[in-house]
């Protein structure tokens, strides 16, 4: 990716900070703001419009199954060519 911020802790919504102290809420560990999570991948469920999140649990509305918020759907296509359409 050309964006230098891509995948960095300081742009992840699961990382919180107080001044220069950063923490990952997924793994409950201290992180560096310029660090990158090995679990982060493009197309993760956290950015999918078909995932509902309630009380810290994620559920895929397409399959009805619970999912890990940082999982990547098998139907994910970064080019959008295989997007799912509903009528």
C-alpha positions, 0 to 999 in steps of 0.5 A: 500500500502506498499509504504509510499509515496502512495497518499501523496501531495509531489508526486502528480503532482497537488501539487506545492511547493516553499521551504516548502510551498505546494499548491494543484492546484486542490482545490487551497488551501495550503497543507502539503507535507505529507498530503493526498488528500481525492479525491486521489484514485488508478486508477484515470484518471490522470494515465490512458492512455485513457485520453487526457488532454488539457487546464486543461480539461480531456476527456476519449477517450474510452467514449468521455465524459469529466471527472474529472482528479481525477475520477476513471473509472468504468472499472478500475481493479487494478489487470489488469484482466479486461483490455480493449483491442483494435484490 
